[in-house]
């Protein structure tokens, strides 16, 4: 199982979109500063995740979300958060 996820920086409130097969490990990596692209922006809150059966499907969805990252579609996506946040 793979996941596309959206994180929000608690430091600067910006968003990060990614994909992974292990969401718990990836959250720990981000919050420990082990991801170069967001190293000094943590801590992070997981605000959205979406499961996929294949890595290819997850990558395609990640690209789709990144294309509309600052638009209305992105805002609707993060507002439909239906799970308890993980810090």
Phi, psi and omega in degrees: 000139178237157181227142164260136184223156175235128177250152171238130177289130177280350180273309184240004176066011178279162184255153175227132179245134179207181175223154182197164172260351182222091187295323180295314179297318182295321177298316179298318178300313180298314183288340177269001179079023182270003177250115187303320186292338182229024188309314186256022184250359183282172005284164183241153174241131175283118183248349180201141171212147183220124183277150177219148180284331183233154178295321180300316178297320179295319179296317179298318179293320177302315179298319179298314180297319180295330179294327179246035187301324183253008183263185181296324180298321178294317179299318178296320181298312182286338177283341180274014177310119184238021180227163179288132180299149177243129180255000000 
